[in-house]
Amino acid sequence: MGQLVALDSLLHSRQVWQGRAAPQPSGSQPTGWPTLDSALPSGGWPEHAMTEILLPADGVGELQLLLPTLARLTREGRPVMVISPPYVPYVAGWEARGVVMSQVDIVRADERDVLWAAEQCLRSASCAAVLAWPAHADDRALRRLQVAADTGKALAFVFRDRRHAVQASPAALRLELESTPAWQVRVRKCRGGNPPVSAVSLVSGWS
């Protein structure tokens, strides 16, 4: 029978490797929703990457989800591009939430040009964030947006119908927004960690 050796003596003599948990990264791109930030591995939006937001329908609060981020970026004097939203943003409402509208450009593009316009804006390195609503986007097109976001050091937000949730996605972060029974998001995919099991409530407000 082998000799029993106390674990602390092995650790002290450095005969056993002692692992340490990696520190939780602090996000430089907070979502503005404390409950969501705490649920994400990076503590906020993934930097220089694409976030895909799946919706049950248009107009269920998807823009409200991003208003804290848009307010923060535009107050810093950083441009934001909004490409082919299903509804024209309510300027007074955005301004009331702190968004500097002089830093926001709203682009109307034909359905076939939405992805192209989003990619060009992301690659330009002149936009802090790009929001787009493509009617159709396959895996190849989404990968191009992910690469463009990394190239241009920008945040990309792509809004799609939740029926696409069954398909794989190259997005660094994938959220599904739910409006009933309460306004909340489910993290379907997040780079750098495992998605939380439960939905993240957004009813507590944003900061």
Rosetta blueprint (number, residue, H / E / L):
1 M L
2 G L
3 Q L
4 L L
5 V L
6 A L
7 L H
8 D H
9 S H
10 L H
11 L H
12 H H
13 S L
14 R L
15 Q L
16 V L
17 W L
18 Q L
19 G L
20 R L
21 A L
22 A L
23 P L
24 Q L
25 P L
26 S L
27 G L
28 S L
29 Q L
30 P L
31 T L
32 G L
33 W L
34 P H
35 T H
36 L H
37 D H
38 S H
39 A H
40 L L
41 P L
42 S L
43 G L
44 G L
45 W L
46 P L
47 E L
48 H L
49 A L
50 M E
51 T E
52 E E
53 I E
54 L E
55 L E
56 P L
57 A L
58 D L
59 G L
60 V L
61 G L
62 E H
63 L H
64 Q H
65 L H
66 L H
67 L H
68 P H
69 T H
70 L H
71 A H
72 R H
73 L H
74 T H
75 R H
76 E L
77 G L
78 R L
79 P L
80 V E
81 M E
82 V E
83 I E
84 S L
85 P L
86 P L
87 Y L
88 V L
89 P L
90 Y L
91 V H
92 A H
93 G H
94 W H
95 E H
96 A H
97 R L
98 G L
99 V L
100 V L
101 M H
102 S H
103 Q H
104 V E
105 D E
106 I E
107 V E
108 R L
109 A L
110 D L
111 E H
112 R H
113 D H
114 V H
115 L H
116 W H
117 A H
118 A H
119 E H
120 Q H
121 C H
122 L H
123 R H
124 S L
125 A L
126 S L
127 C L
128 A L
129 A E
130 V E
131 L E
132 A E
133 W L
134 P L
135 A L
136 H L
137 A L
138 D L
139 D H
140 R H
141 A H
142 L H
143 R H
144 R H
145 L H
146 Q H
147 V H
148 A H
149 A H
150 D H
151 T H
152 G H
153 K L
154 A L
155 L E
156 A E
157 F E
158 V E
159 F E
160 R E
161 D E
162 R H
163 R H
164 H H
165 A H
166 V H
167 Q L
168 A L
169 S L
170 P L
171 A L
172 A L
173 L E
174 R E
175 L E
176 E E
177 L E
178 E E
179 S L
180 T L
181 P L
182 A L
183 W L
184 Q E
185 V E
186 R E
187 V E
188 R E
189 K E
190 C E
191 R L
192 G L
193 G L
194 N L
195 P L
196 P L
197 V L
198 S L
199 A L
200 V E
201 S E
202 L L
203 V L
204 S L
205 G L
206 W L
207 S L
